[in-house]
Amino acid sequence: MAGSSGMVWARVSYESGRLSRRVMSRWAVNHLRYRLRGADDAATAQVMAEVKEMLTGMPVSELEEMGPLVMEGVLPRIYPRMLDEVKAHRDAGRPTFIISAAGDDLVSELAVTLGMDGGIGTRYEISPDGRLTGELDGPFMYGEGKVVAMRDFAERHDIDLAESFAYSDSASDLPMLRAVGHPVAVNPDVPLATVAREEDWRVLRFEQLGRKLTLAAAGLAAAIVGTGAALMHRSRPRRTAPARRASVRR
């Protein structure tokens, strides 16, 4: 997608009064830096710490209410040509998955909406009284954390990563890209573009966003109310095709 889903989530959080103007402004600067230069580990760590602080003690029901609004903001920013890539893999019999630092519920719902086989996102711990503790329930899906999750998922579903594809726009995903046999850089930041050129990786470049998903976003908003965040504390079944190669997307 164009930009980061985290900024969409931040906007929804700000508009609902859950995020201060000061934090929102700083995240906006970080997002601009991300669009221009790619992900920054220090900035990502700071944002993650602030997200955990904001989530601590929040009822899961409040987070669920944000899901449809975040999805409405994400869908129109997905590049149509990436959907063509997904379709090509599906037609070739390869299962496709999204792996993202976004919340596991959002990632899984997005994968279903786009006709993919599943999603793997960051999971947050939920207390017995239905509130977020602010702690993670598993690895943070960033950097090496994505590789840990990918390898575990691949082993459980008999997927050969050496025959699989991975797509990303950021050098922060170099561990993920190097974990598969077919890495692809999509609108890469400068560091990733450099590596892709040096290692002769496939590079996709496109900027035009389609709007055909806008109506789908509106329809999805009603469909996913009551689902999502409550699933973060337990494993959810994901559809998987009986194939030994896969495509994964940041």
C-alpha positions, -999 to 999 in steps of 0.1 A, spaced: 0 0 0 10 36 -3 24 47 30 19 29 63 -13 14 77 0 26 111 -7 62 101 -43 53 92 -47 37 126 -32 68 142 -56 91 125 -86 70 136 -72 70 172 -67 107 171 -102 114 158 -117 92 185 -98 110 212 -75 82 221 -43 99 208 -31 133 217 -23 161 192 13 161 202 18 123 196 -2 125 164 20 153 151 52 133 159 38 102 142 29 123 111 65 134 109 77 98 112 53 88 85 66 115 62 101 103 69 90 67 62 76 78 28 108 96 19 135 74 33 120 42 46 115 28 80 137 39 109 143 14 137 146 40 164 114 58 154 96 25 150 106 15 185 94 48 200 61 45 182 57 9 194 63 20 230 37 47 227 12 23 211 17 -2 240 12 26 265 -20 38 248 -34 3 246 -27 -6 282 -60 -11 300 -81 -4 269 -112 -26 266 -110 -49 236 -144 -37 225 -130 -1 220 -103 -15 198 -129 -35 178 -148 -3 171 -118 11 153 -113 -18 130 -139 -8 103 -126 28 102 -90 17 98 -100 -7 70 -118 21 52 -86 41 52 -64 13 42 -83 -2 12 -81 28 -11 -44 30 -6 -37 -5 -19 -20 -5 -53 -41 -23 -79 -10 -38 -95 -3 -56 -63 -37 -72 -65 -27 -84 -100 4 -100 -84 -18 -117 -58 -41 -130 -86 -12 -143 -106 1 -163 -76 -34 -176 -69 -38 -187 -105 -5 -205 -103 -18 -224 -73 3 -206 -46 -13 -196 -13 -8 -159 -5 -4 -142 29 0 -108 43 27 -103 70 26 -69 87 34 -51 119 -3 -40 120 -26 -58 145 -33 -94 137 -70 -89 135 -67 -61 109 -42 -81 88 -63 -112 88 -95 -93 78 -76 -75 51 -63 -108 37 -98 -122 35 -111 -91 18 -83 -92 -8 -90 -129 -16 -58 -141 1 -53 -172 22 -44 -155 55 -26 -129 75 0 -127 102 1 -95 123 13 -84 157 -8 -99 185 -15 -82 218 -21 -98 251 -56 -96 266 -63 -99 303 -91 -122 317 -114 -91 321 -112 -83 284 -87 -55 285 -54 -51 267 -24 -54 290 -1 -34 267 22 -65 262 27 -85 231 14 -120 226 42 -132 203 68 -115 182 65 -79 170 61 -82 132 90 -60 123 125 -69 111 136 -103 124 102 -108 141 86 -113 107 111 -141 99 104 -159 132 67 -159 124 72 -168 87 94 -198 95 70 -211 122 40 -206 99 58 -223 69 68 -252 90 33 -258 103 17 -255 68 44 -273 48 55 -243 28 89 -242 12 103 -207 18 131 -214 -7 104 -216 -34 84 -187 -20 81 -150 -29 81 -120 -6 73 -83 -14 83 -52 5 91 -15 1 114 -11 31 149 -21 40 135 -30 74 121 -61 57 155 -73 44 154 -102 69 120 -113 54 131 -108 18 163 -128 24 144 -156 40 127 -166 7 140 -177 -27 122 -149 -47 125 -115 -30 107 -86 -48 112 -49 -40 81 -27 -45 86 11 -48 117 5 -26 132 31 -3 168 40 -11 186 14 11 163 -14 -3 167 -2 -38 205 -4 -34 204 -40 -21 179 -50 -48 203 -36 -75 234 -53 -60 217 -87 -55 197 -85 -88 163 -88 -73 131 -81 -92 119 -45 -86 83 -32 -91 77 5 -94 42 20 -96 26 51 -81 -10 53 -93 -36 43 -67 -69 30 -78 -102 39 -62 -121 8 -71 -116 -5 -35 -134 24 -19 -168 9 -22 -155 -24 -10 -142 -5 21 -176 9 28 -192 -25 25 -166 -42 46 -171 -17 75 -205 -33 82 -193 -68 77 -164 -68 102 -181 -51 132 -178 -74 161 -149 -93 148 -112 -88 150 -95 -76 181 -111 -102 203 -93 -128 183 -59 -114 190 -54 -135 222 -59 -168 205 -50 -186 174 -75 -182 146 -78 -207 117 -66 -195 84 -74 -210 50 -43 -226 35 -39 -242 1 -20 -275 -1 10 -260 -19 47 -259 -11 54 -224 -22 38 -192 -12 38 -155 -16 41 -132 14 35 -95 14 45 -68 39 
